Amino acid sequence: MQNSLENLSEIKLQPQYGLEISGLDLSQPISDEVASYILNKFNQYSVLLFRNQKLDDAQQIAFSRLFGELEQISIMTAATNQYVYRISNIDNREKILAADSNKRKLLNVNTYWHIDSSFKSPPAMASILYGKEIPEDEVTSTAFCSLSHGYDCLSPAQKKRIHNLTCYHDYKRSLKRVNMVELPEYELKNLSACRQPMVHIHPDNSTQCLYLSGHISSIDGLSEEEGEQLLDDLFKTVINTDTLYEHNWQQNDLLIWDNRCVMHRVSNIPAKEIRRVHRTTVRCPAPLIPASATI
């Protein structure tokens, strides 16, 4: 297949955001013209879907670098390549993980709403997930919600309250949530923590976006109880809007999403059939821009 703009077709995934693009073979060279098209659609639609792709890790890495500098994997327990996070429900013998295994607990972190690498500075810009092996009978899905449209759903009073707030993001909070306390110390050292604005300005489309993540452990200036209540209220508002998109995975799907304005969660992890997906992650070129910096 020749990668050219003339071969492309588009289908919206959801009324507010999300786009399926057909007619590209991402294993083949991408021209500057096609790359510009993909990046523009990414900034416009936040979630892009490419079906029927056949990629090895090197090809996925090459495509991912169109978006920017790649993030190195923090937890090498789930990786053999420093840029490819292998998210599977199997052990080293290719057997389905037991419910109480450490790796299964680690996978369960992804069942909570979150933003990838929100605990890093700069955080992740894009996540690129490729379905190498998808179950035939057990549904496996990933849910998304828009944090820009979610922000628009807040009341004026809510927007005023959170405009200047800063949150502390710490991956260890998520590990504790799933009782994952056995992670080796050398892995824990790779897991940073940092502060991020609760509302930021998207650098490529100038929209105001919430920056919510299950990795948030505290909010500056608020007590633990006040912070938890505020986060609970915000999450309920965002995930109950009409901007939810549930992606049911098919073999060889490649899905890209913008961590600066989209939150996601794994809806289910197959218990009987193998699920094997590979993720590459693109770093933001700079820290987030707080909304308060524009006033």
URSUL-V28350 format. One record per residue. N is the residue number from 0. SS is DSSP state (A for helix, B for strand, O for the rest). BURIAL is # if it has 9 or more other ideal C-beta (glycine too) atoms within 8 Angstrom, else .. D_CENTER is the distance of its C-alpha to the mean C-alpha in Angstrom with 1 decimal. Layout:
BEGIN
n=N ss=SS burial=BURIAL d_center=D_CENTER
n=N ss=SS burial=BURIAL d_center=D_CENTER
END
This chain:
BEGIN
n=0 ss=O burial=. d_center=29.1
n=1 ss=O burial=. d_center=29.5
n=2 ss=O burial=# d_center=26.5
n=3 ss=O burial=. d_center=27.9
n=4 ss=A burial=. d_center=27.1
n=5 ss=A burial=. d_center=30.1
n=6 ss=A burial=# d_center=28.4
n=7 ss=O burial=# d_center=25.3
n=8 ss=B burial=. d_center=24.7
n=9 ss=B burial=# d_center=22.1
n=10 ss=B burial=. d_center=21.3
n=11 ss=B burial=# d_center=19.3
n=12 ss=O burial=# d_center=16.8
n=13 ss=O burial=# d_center=17.3
n=14 ss=O burial=. d_center=19.9
n=15 ss=O burial=. d_center=17.8
n=16 ss=O burial=# d_center=15.0
n=17 ss=O burial=# d_center=13.7
n=18 ss=B burial=# d_center=16.0
n=19 ss=B burial=# d_center=17.2
n=20 ss=B burial=# d_center=19.1
n=21 ss=B burial=# d_center=21.9
n=22 ss=O burial=. d_center=24.4
n=23 ss=O burial=# d_center=22.6
n=24 ss=O burial=. d_center=22.8
n=25 ss=O burial=# d_center=20.0
n=26 ss=O burial=# d_center=22.1
n=27 ss=O burial=. d_center=24.8
n=28 ss=O burial=. d_center=25.2
n=29 ss=O burial=# d_center=23.6
n=30 ss=O burial=. d_center=26.0
n=31 ss=A burial=. d_center=25.4
n=32 ss=A burial=. d_center=26.1
n=33 ss=A burial=# d_center=23.5
n=34 ss=A burial=# d_center=20.9
n=35 ss=A burial=. d_center=21.7
n=36 ss=A burial=# d_center=21.3
n=37 ss=A burial=# d_center=17.8
n=38 ss=A burial=# d_center=16.7
n=39 ss=A burial=. d_center=18.6
n=40 ss=A burial=# d_center=17.0
n=41 ss=A burial=# d_center=13.5
n=42 ss=A burial=. d_center=14.7
n=43 ss=A burial=. d_center=16.6
n=44 ss=A burial=# d_center=14.4
n=45 ss=O burial=# d_center=10.7
n=46 ss=B burial=# d_center=9.9
n=47 ss=B burial=# d_center=12.2
n=48 ss=B burial=# d_center=13.6
n=49 ss=B burial=# d_center=16.2
n=50 ss=O burial=# d_center=18.3
n=51 ss=O burial=. d_center=20.9
n=52 ss=O burial=# d_center=19.7
n=53 ss=O burial=. d_center=21.4
n=54 ss=O burial=# d_center=19.9
n=55 ss=O burial=. d_center=20.7
n=56 ss=A burial=# d_center=18.7
n=57 ss=A burial=. d_center=20.7
n=58 ss=A burial=# d_center=20.1
n=59 ss=A burial=# d_center=16.3
n=60 ss=A burial=# d_center=16.6
n=61 ss=A burial=. d_center=19.1
n=62 ss=A burial=# d_center=17.1
n=63 ss=A burial=# d_center=14.0
n=64 ss=O burial=# d_center=16.5
n=65 ss=O burial=. d_center=17.4
n=66 ss=O burial=# d_center=14.5
n=67 ss=O burial=# d_center=15.7
n=68 ss=O burial=. d_center=16.1
n=69 ss=B burial=# d_center=14.0
n=70 ss=O burial=# d_center=12.9
n=71 ss=O burial=. d_center=15.0
n=72 ss=O burial=# d_center=14.0
n=73 ss=O burial=# d_center=14.9
n=74 ss=O burial=# d_center=15.9
n=75 ss=A burial=. d_center=18.2
n=76 ss=A burial=# d_center=19.1
n=77 ss=A burial=# d_center=16.5
n=78 ss=B burial=# d_center=17.2
n=79 ss=B burial=. d_center=20.3
n=80 ss=B burial=. d_center=19.1
n=81 ss=O burial=. d_center=17.9
n=82 ss=O burial=# d_center=15.2
n=83 ss=B burial=# d_center=14.2
n=84 ss=B burial=# d_center=12.5
n=85 ss=B burial=# d_center=14.4
n=86 ss=B burial=# d_center=13.1
n=87 ss=B burial=# d_center=16.3
n=88 ss=O burial=# d_center=18.5
n=89 ss=B burial=# d_center=21.6
n=90 ss=O burial=. d_center=23.6
n=91 ss=O burial=. d_center=25.4
n=92 ss=O burial=. d_center=28.1
n=93 ss=O burial=. d_center=25.8
n=94 ss=O burial=. d_center=26.5
n=95 ss=B burial=# d_center=24.3
n=96 ss=O burial=# d_center=23.2
n=97 ss=O burial=. d_center=25.4
n=98 ss=O burial=. d_center=24.0
n=99 ss=O burial=. d_center=25.1
n=100 ss=O burial=# d_center=23.9
n=101 ss=A burial=# d_center=21.9
n=102 ss=A burial=# d_center=19.2
n=103 ss=A burial=# d_center=18.9
n=104 ss=A burial=# d_center=18.5
n=105 ss=A burial=# d_center=15.7
n=106 ss=A burial=# d_center=13.9
n=107 ss=A burial=# d_center=14.7
n=108 ss=A burial=# d_center=12.5
n=109 ss=A burial=# d_center=9.6
n=110 ss=A burial=# d_center=11.9
n=111 ss=O burial=# d_center=11.6
n=112 ss=O burial=# d_center=9.6
n=113 ss=B burial=# d_center=7.3
n=114 ss=O burial=# d_center=5.1
n=115 ss=O burial=# d_center=4.6
n=116 ss=O burial=# d_center=8.2
n=117 ss=O burial=# d_center=9.4
n=118 ss=O burial=# d_center=12.6
n=119 ss=O burial=# d_center=13.3
n=120 ss=O burial=. d_center=15.4
n=121 ss=O burial=# d_center=14.5
n=122 ss=O burial=# d_center=10.8
n=123 ss=B burial=# d_center=8.1
n=124 ss=B burial=# d_center=8.6
n=125 ss=B burial=# d_center=7.0
n=126 ss=B burial=# d_center=5.2
n=127 ss=B burial=# d_center=8.2
n=128 ss=B burial=# d_center=8.9
n=129 ss=B burial=# d_center=12.6
n=130 ss=B burial=# d_center=14.7
n=131 ss=B burial=. d_center=17.8
n=132 ss=B burial=# d_center=19.4
n=133 ss=O burial=# d_center=18.8
n=134 ss=O burial=# d_center=21.3
n=135 ss=O burial=. d_center=24.0
n=136 ss=O burial=. d_center=25.0
n=137 ss=O burial=# d_center=22.3
n=138 ss=O burial=. d_center=19.6
n=139 ss=O burial=# d_center=16.1
n=140 ss=B burial=# d_center=13.4
n=141 ss=B burial=# d_center=9.9
n=142 ss=B burial=# d_center=10.2
n=143 ss=B burial=# d_center=8.8
n=144 ss=B burial=# d_center=10.7
n=145 ss=B burial=# d_center=11.6
n=146 ss=A burial=# d_center=12.1
n=147 ss=A burial=# d_center=14.8
n=148 ss=A burial=# d_center=16.7
n=149 ss=A burial=# d_center=16.2
n=150 ss=A burial=# d_center=17.9
n=151 ss=A burial=. d_center=20.6
n=152 ss=O burial=. d_center=21.4
n=153 ss=O burial=# d_center=22.4
n=154 ss=O burial=. d_center=26.1
n=155 ss=A burial=. d_center=27.8
n=156 ss=A burial=. d_center=28.6
n=157 ss=A burial=# d_center=25.0
n=158 ss=A burial=# d_center=23.9
n=159 ss=A burial=. d_center=26.9
n=160 ss=A burial=. d_center=26.2
n=161 ss=A burial=# d_center=22.7
n=162 ss=O burial=# d_center=23.3
n=163 ss=O burial=. d_center=24.2
n=164 ss=O burial=# d_center=22.4
n=165 ss=B burial=# d_center=20.5
n=166 ss=B burial=# d_center=18.3
n=167 ss=B burial=# d_center=18.2
n=168 ss=B burial=# d_center=14.9
n=169 ss=B burial=# d_center=15.8
n=170 ss=A burial=# d_center=14.1
n=171 ss=A burial=# d_center=17.6
n=172 ss=A burial=# d_center=17.5
n=173 ss=A burial=# d_center=14.9
n=174 ss=A burial=# d_center=17.1
n=175 ss=A burial=# d_center=20.1
n=176 ss=A burial=# d_center=18.7
n=177 ss=O burial=# d_center=18.8
n=178 ss=O burial=. d_center=22.0
n=179 ss=O burial=# d_center=20.6
n=180 ss=O burial=. d_center=23.3
n=181 ss=O burial=. d_center=24.4
n=182 ss=O burial=# d_center=21.9
n=183 ss=O burial=. d_center=24.3
n=184 ss=A burial=. d_center=25.1
n=185 ss=A burial=. d_center=24.3
n=186 ss=A burial=# d_center=20.7
n=187 ss=A burial=# d_center=20.6
n=188 ss=O burial=. d_center=21.9
n=189 ss=O burial=# d_center=18.9
n=190 ss=O burial=# d_center=16.7
n=191 ss=O burial=# d_center=17.2
n=192 ss=B burial=# d_center=17.2
n=193 ss=B burial=# d_center=17.6
n=194 ss=B burial=. d_center=18.2
n=195 ss=B burial=# d_center=16.1
n=196 ss=B burial=# d_center=17.6
n=197 ss=O burial=# d_center=17.0
n=198 ss=B burial=# d_center=17.5
n=199 ss=B burial=# d_center=16.9
n=200 ss=B burial=# d_center=17.9
n=201 ss=O burial=# d_center=15.6
n=202 ss=O burial=. d_center=17.6
n=203 ss=O burial=. d_center=17.6
n=204 ss=O burial=. d_center=18.6
n=205 ss=O burial=. d_center=20.0
n=206 ss=O burial=. d_center=18.6
n=207 ss=B burial=# d_center=18.3
n=208 ss=B burial=# d_center=15.0
n=209 ss=B burial=# d_center=14.4
n=210 ss=O burial=# d_center=12.1
n=211 ss=O burial=# d_center=11.7
n=212 ss=O burial=# d_center=10.1
n=213 ss=O burial=# d_center=11.8
n=214 ss=O burial=# d_center=12.4
n=215 ss=B burial=# d_center=15.0
n=216 ss=B burial=# d_center=18.4
n=217 ss=B burial=# d_center=20.7
n=218 ss=B burial=# d_center=21.6
n=219 ss=O burial=# d_center=24.3
n=220 ss=O burial=. d_center=27.6
n=221 ss=O burial=# d_center=26.9
n=222 ss=O burial=. d_center=28.2
n=223 ss=A burial=. d_center=26.0
n=224 ss=A burial=. d_center=27.2
n=225 ss=A burial=# d_center=26.7
n=226 ss=A burial=# d_center=23.2
n=227 ss=A burial=. d_center=22.2
n=228 ss=A burial=. d_center=24.0
n=229 ss=A burial=# d_center=22.4
n=230 ss=A burial=# d_center=18.8
n=231 ss=A burial=. d_center=20.0
n=232 ss=A burial=# d_center=21.5
n=233 ss=A burial=# d_center=18.5
n=234 ss=A burial=# d_center=16.1
n=235 ss=A burial=. d_center=18.9
n=236 ss=A burial=# d_center=19.4
n=237 ss=A burial=# d_center=15.8
n=238 ss=A burial=# d_center=15.2
n=239 ss=O burial=. d_center=18.8
n=240 ss=O burial=# d_center=18.8
n=241 ss=O burial=. d_center=19.3
n=242 ss=O burial=# d_center=15.8
n=243 ss=O burial=# d_center=14.2
n=244 ss=B burial=# d_center=13.3
n=245 ss=B burial=# d_center=13.5
n=246 ss=B burial=# d_center=13.0
n=247 ss=B burial=. d_center=15.7
n=248 ss=O burial=# d_center=15.3
n=249 ss=O burial=. d_center=18.2
n=250 ss=O burial=. d_center=19.4
n=251 ss=O burial=# d_center=18.3
n=252 ss=O burial=# d_center=15.5
n=253 ss=B burial=# d_center=13.1
n=254 ss=B burial=# d_center=10.0
n=255 ss=B burial=# d_center=8.3
n=256 ss=B burial=# d_center=6.2
n=257 ss=B burial=# d_center=7.0
n=258 ss=O burial=# d_center=5.3
n=259 ss=O burial=# d_center=9.0
n=260 ss=O burial=# d_center=9.7
n=261 ss=B burial=# d_center=7.2
n=262 ss=B burial=# d_center=6.4
n=263 ss=B burial=# d_center=5.9
n=264 ss=B burial=# d_center=8.1
n=265 ss=B burial=# d_center=10.1
n=266 ss=O burial=# d_center=13.3
n=267 ss=O burial=# d_center=15.6
n=268 ss=O burial=# d_center=16.3
n=269 ss=O burial=# d_center=19.4
n=270 ss=O burial=. d_center=22.4
n=271 ss=O burial=. d_center=25.0
n=272 ss=O burial=# d_center=23.5
n=273 ss=O burial=# d_center=21.5
n=274 ss=O burial=# d_center=17.8
n=275 ss=B burial=# d_center=16.7
n=276 ss=B burial=# d_center=13.5
n=277 ss=B burial=# d_center=12.7
n=278 ss=B burial=# d_center=9.6
n=279 ss=B burial=# d_center=10.3
n=280 ss=B burial=# d_center=8.6
n=281 ss=B burial=# d_center=10.4
n=282 ss=B burial=# d_center=11.7
n=283 ss=O burial=# d_center=12.8
n=284 ss=O burial=. d_center=16.5
n=285 ss=O burial=. d_center=17.6
n=286 ss=O burial=. d_center=16.8
n=287 ss=O burial=# d_center=15.8
n=288 ss=B burial=# d_center=18.9
n=289 ss=B burial=# d_center=20.0
n=290 ss=A burial=# d_center=21.4
n=291 ss=A burial=# d_center=24.6
n=292 ss=A burial=. d_center=25.2
n=293 ss=A burial=. d_center=26.1
n=294 ss=O burial=. d_center=29.1
END
